[in-house]
Every structure is written in structure tokens, then in C-alpha cells.
Amino acid sequence: MIISLLMSSLCANAQVNNVFADIGLPLDSHIGGLSLTYNRKLVRKFGVGIGAQEYYLSVGDNSSKLVNQFTPTLFADLRGYFGHRKSRFLLFADFGLDFKRNTDTTKFGPVHGNGFYCGAGLGYFCKVTKTGMGPYVTLKFVSDTYSEEEYNTVTQQRSSATLLSATSVIAVGFKF
């Protein structure tokens, strides 16, 4: 009953409360990812929200050590809406924290710290129901800035670096 009331409340306020769920494919990888974002319109053409996503982003400081690592992310969402009728253009920016885990089981491998996530993109949405639901497509640029610390067994010193991994993603989804 509570879920029914929540869903009817969201559908009644579909023009204010928006939930975006999509499946994306990074343009430099064959491994897809997922994204779920809640956005509430504050004014007619602008909304704020929160979201979560996961993509496999490249990790490492040079091309010989790059690996695709599962990178879950929590972020704040800023979104602009353009258009009035059945179709709308979306412009969005996301900022948040992504969570890395150390994939090396030896104590001498690189240790990755959690990173700062940024995402930006644009999309096209087509409304198919009276409550505002419908499919959409987006092209977004996602980046991750993180620190990596590594122990050099020859010099017996630790070195650290701040690294950036980024990719473009094309995603298709549904707005509820």
C-alpha cells in the first residue's frame, strides 16, 4: 500500500518529480553500465537531484597498466529542460564521489583512493504518456579524478599520483 501511494504521488507530480533510468555504453569500451537519477524541478526549466551509476572506467597511469575497473558512483544532479510539448532536450551536470577498491592482492601493488566524479551531457526525451513518461537518449562525458599510491620495491619508496580517467557514454533509458 505504501509503494502504491508513493507511485501514485510520483505519477501525479510527474512534471515535477522525474526518475531517469538508463543503460549506457562507453565509446572506448565494450562493457556497459547503468545509471539511475531522481530529479525534482525547482522551476519550469531547471531541476536538482541525486543519482547513482556504475561504469567500468580505465584505471592506471600508463597504457601498459590500464585496466577497466568497476566504479560505482553517487552524485548530485543539475538538469535543464528545454522544449514544451512531446519532446524535450536535456542538459545536465553531475558532481559526486566514486568508490574504488584495490584489485591487487599483493601489498606492493597500487592502492587507489576514492575519486571525484564529474559528468556532463545532453539528451533528447520524447513524452509518450499523459503523466510525462517516455524514452530518452543521452550523450555524456564522465570523468574520475583519483589518487594512486604505489610502492617501488627497488628504491623502497612510495610514490603517489593524482590521475584522471574519462570516457564518453551513449545511453538509452526511460523517464518515469
Secondary structure, DSSP 4 states (H G I P E B T S, - for coil): -HHHHHHHHHHHTTTTEEEEEEEEEETT-S--EEEEEEEEEEETTEEEEEEEEEEEEEESSSTTS-EEEEEEEEEEEEEEEE-SSSEEEEEEEEEEEE-------STTS-EEPPEEEEEEEEEEEE--STTS-EEEEEEEEEEEEEEEEEEETTTTEEEEEEEEEEEEEEEEEEE-
